Amino acid sequence: MTPASSAAAIDALEQALGPAGCITDAAQMAPHLVEWRGLFTGSAVALLSPASADEAAAAVKLCAQHGLAMVPQGGNTGLVGGGVPREVTKRPQVILSGRRLKRIRALDPDNYTLTAEAGCVLADLQKAAAEADRLFPLSLGAEGSCQLGGNIATNAGGINVLRYGNTRSLVLGLEVVLPTGEILNLLRGLRKDNTGYDLKQLFIGAEGTLGFITAATIKLFPRARSSATALVTVADPHAAVRLHAHAREALGDDVVAFELINQLAFELVTRHIPGARLPMDAQSPWYVLLEVDSVHADAGTRLQSFLEASLDAGEIADGTVAQSGQQREELWRLRHSISEAEKLAGAGIKHDIAVPLSRVPELLATATEAVTQRMPGVQVVAFGHLGDGNLHFNLNQPDGSDADAFLARWHELGEVVYDIVAELGGTFSAEHGVGILKRDDLARYRGGAELALMQTLKRAIDPGNLMNPGVLFEDA
Ligand SMILES: Cc1cc2nc3c(=O)[nH]c(=O)nc-3n(C[C@H](O)[C@H](O)[C@H](O)COP(=O)(O)OP(=O)(O)OC[C@H]3O[C@@H](n4cnc5c(N)ncnc54)[C@H](O)[C@@H]3O)c2cc1C
């Protein structure tokens, strides 16, 4: 694209979206050009922020006409580099932001649904549902910034997947602008609808490669009348898996979260996060943070009696149950501060993996041994959503090592971990997606017919490869 045709495209986009919707000022664009950890950066000719689905459709149509590549962006909290422009793409790029798509279009308490635009921040949706005495259960560390569109595009998981499923199972309807600029309206609030291919599924977890999501109808649930949260210590991952199985037997679907955390993860938190401290004196190699909800008033007593039985059976060694909302917040703050503490502790290599839950102990033992053999002194920070078989198996640089030299081995160590995960029937990306970071891994572990069909779908829906090129697949 020549500078003149680029200028013509920007003029047309400014006319369609107005000055607030089409920004070219470098300072205003700057925060949108870099991923929050600084791992990925790029450039763009404009930041486009449509304020309605019609404006989004007009913008996409103009971009397609002028050959501008489009990078959908939500709250920019993603962890695989899919939401920021990148240098690998030769074409001029625009950012297609959801930030002005902020309306809640409908809340139907009787149908247990909420229809909202893609730029709504997750925490605001949780609040809106609660004000209508309903629950929107998606919950994750970035909920104060991430947007519904980003959650859907990444099929986000979070802490309540065990009970409510990941984002895919929370979406009933979608509105998407296709790469041609056509609006695909699939905004149905139906729990049953067997009418051919379920097209919305294509866009959930597609990481913005097939279209720009402008709105969704999401599922709501009854709100819990009582909730109880405990932090307990267990001897090892085997004990944690057994505790999980017994918790589900005793408490059924009222177990909404079951998180496993290793000692080093909490050590980093107490060392680096001001005011953070563990509520028990003795340290343990492993901790479990579990939460129970109930539509009755009995969550506290049921959790307490389950823990007493577990203590008697020797399944847990120590534990504390939150006695107030504030204590609950403090327990969850310990868990949610791990990523921040890791960052403050030095360079880190992240693996967001899942295996069948029963194989988690084997995974932890084998992968820890393998990475330690490959890099003596490497520090394993393992934590995550054990109830989903999903762990963040992260590696922090050995004490005194060079950060850049350590990070240069990201790919090599990734292969060591992912090969073990594959042997155990698992996945190299449980909830963060593929983006740019794991593109090679997609080709390596999902090659053959699976990858070929994904590429066929991409070509059919976006033949010009204008929607988030370079994400999931090489930008040919
Ligand atoms: C502290 C912290 C904790 C986290 N915890 C979790 C966790 O527990 N579970 C989890 O799953 N993730 C977690 N994440 C990752 C991240 O928050 C999620 O992936 C989130 O869903 C991304 O939403 P976003 O709005 O920030 O999207 P962005 O980062 O802006 O974009 C992510 C991807 O979605 C695409 N996209 C964004 N908006 C749209 C749209 N409207 N239409 C089409 N495509 C779009 C982008 O192109 C990109 O590929 C965490 C992140 C942080 C920083």
The ligand as a Tripos MOL2 file, in Angstrom:
@<TRIPOS>MOLECULE
LIG
   53    58     1     0     0
SMALL
NO_CHARGES

@<TRIPOS>ATOM
      1 C1         -3.0950  -11.3560   35.7430 C.3       1 LIG1
      2 C2         -3.6940  -12.1540   34.6190 C.ar      1 LIG1
      3 C3         -4.4030  -13.3050   34.9110 C.ar      1 LIG1
      4 C4         -4.9640  -14.0650   33.8700 C.ar      1 LIG1
      5 N1         -5.6550  -15.1870   34.2040 N.ar      1 LIG1
      6 C5         -6.2380  -15.9070   33.2280 C.ar      1 LIG1
      7 C6         -6.9810  -17.0860   33.5680 C.ar      1 LIG1
      8 O1         -7.0850  -17.4980   34.7050 O.2       1 LIG1
      9 N2         -7.5710  -17.7530   32.5390 N.ar      1 LIG1
     10 C7         -7.4720  -17.3360   31.2360 C.ar      1 LIG1
     11 O2         -8.0450  -17.9820   30.3610 O.2       1 LIG1
     12 N3         -6.7580  -16.2450   30.9030 N.ar      1 LIG1
     13 C8         -6.1410  -15.5250   31.8500 C.ar      1 LIG1
     14 N4         -5.4110  -14.4160   31.5230 N.ar      1 LIG1
     15 C9         -5.2570  -14.0480   30.0980 C.3       1 LIG1
     16 C10        -6.2580  -12.9770   29.5970 C.3       1 LIG1
     17 O3         -6.7380  -12.1820   30.6270 O.3       1 LIG1
     18 C11        -7.4260  -13.6140   28.8810 C.3       1 LIG1
     19 O4         -6.9400  -14.2870   27.7400 O.3       1 LIG1
     20 C12        -8.5290  -12.6360   28.4400 C.3       1 LIG1
     21 O5         -9.6340  -13.3980   27.9930 O.3       1 LIG1
     22 C13        -8.0980  -11.6980   27.3240 C.3       1 LIG1
     23 O6         -9.0690  -10.6630   27.1790 O.3       1 LIG1
     24 P1         -8.6690   -9.2300   26.6060 P.3       1 LIG1
     25 O7         -9.9190   -8.4300   26.4780 O.co2     1 LIG1
     26 O8         -7.5930   -8.6220   27.4200 O.co2     1 LIG1
     27 O9         -8.1370   -9.6190   25.1570 O.3       1 LIG1
     28 P2         -6.8230   -9.1190   24.3900 P.3       1 LIG1
     29 O10        -5.6070   -9.4510   25.1520 O.co2     1 LIG1
     30 O11        -6.9870   -7.7100   23.9830 O.co2     1 LIG1
     31 O12        -6.9040  -10.0460   23.0830 O.3       1 LIG1
     32 C14        -6.7470  -11.4380   23.1870 C.3       1 LIG1
     33 C15        -7.0840  -12.0940   21.8360 C.3       1 LIG1
     34 O13        -8.4600  -11.9020   21.5390 O.3       1 LIG1
     35 C16        -8.6270  -11.1940   20.3170 C.3       1 LIG1
     36 N5         -9.7550  -10.2730   20.5080 N.ar      1 LIG1
     37 C17        -9.9000   -9.3390   21.4730 C.ar      1 LIG1
     38 N6        -11.0890   -8.7200   21.3460 N.ar      1 LIG1
     39 C18       -11.7050   -9.2730   20.2630 C.ar      1 LIG1
     40 C19       -12.9560   -9.0490   19.5980 C.ar      1 LIG1
     41 N7        -13.8340   -8.1350   20.0200 N.pl3     1 LIG1
     42 N8        -13.2420   -9.8080   18.5230 N.ar      1 LIG1
     43 C20       -12.3860  -10.7480   18.0540 C.ar      1 LIG1
     44 N9        -11.1920  -10.9960   18.6370 N.ar      1 LIG1
     45 C21       -10.8610  -10.2630   19.7260 C.ar      1 LIG1
     46 C22        -7.2940  -10.5110   20.0710 C.3       1 LIG1
     47 O14        -7.0450  -10.2850   18.6950 O.3       1 LIG1
     48 C23        -6.3140  -11.4940   20.6770 C.3       1 LIG1
     49 O15        -6.0120  -12.5000   19.7550 O.3       1 LIG1
     50 C24        -4.8180  -13.6470   32.5300 C.ar      1 LIG1
     51 C25        -4.1080  -12.4750   32.2420 C.ar      1 LIG1
     52 C26        -3.5440  -11.7460   33.2620 C.ar      1 LIG1
     53 C27        -2.8180  -10.4740   32.9030 C.3       1 LIG1
@<TRIPOS>BOND
     1     1     2 1
     2     2     3 ar
     3     2    52 ar
     4     3     4 ar
     5     4     5 ar
     6     4    50 ar
     7     5     6 ar
     8     6     7 ar
     9     6    13 1
    10     7     8 2
    11     7     9 ar
    12     9    10 ar
    13    10    11 2
    14    10    12 ar
    15    12    13 ar
    16    13    14 ar
    17    14    15 1
    18    14    50 ar
    19    15    16 1
    20    16    17 1
    21    16    18 1
    22    18    19 1
    23    18    20 1
    24    20    21 1
    25    20    22 1
    26    22    23 1
    27    23    24 1
    28    24    25 2
    29    24    26 1
    30    24    27 1
    31    27    28 1
    32    28    29 2
    33    28    30 1
    34    28    31 1
    35    31    32 1
    36    32    33 1
    37    33    34 1
    38    33    48 1
    39    34    35 1
    40    35    36 1
    41    35    46 1
    42    36    37 ar
    43    36    45 ar
    44    37    38 ar
    45    38    39 ar
    46    39    40 ar
    47    39    45 ar
    48    40    41 1
    49    40    42 ar
    50    42    43 ar
    51    43    44 ar
    52    44    45 ar
    53    46    47 1
    54    46    48 1
    55    48    49 1
    56    50    51 ar
    57    51    52 ar
    58    52    53 1
@<TRIPOS>SUBSTRUCTURE
     1 LIG1         1 GROUP 0 **** ****
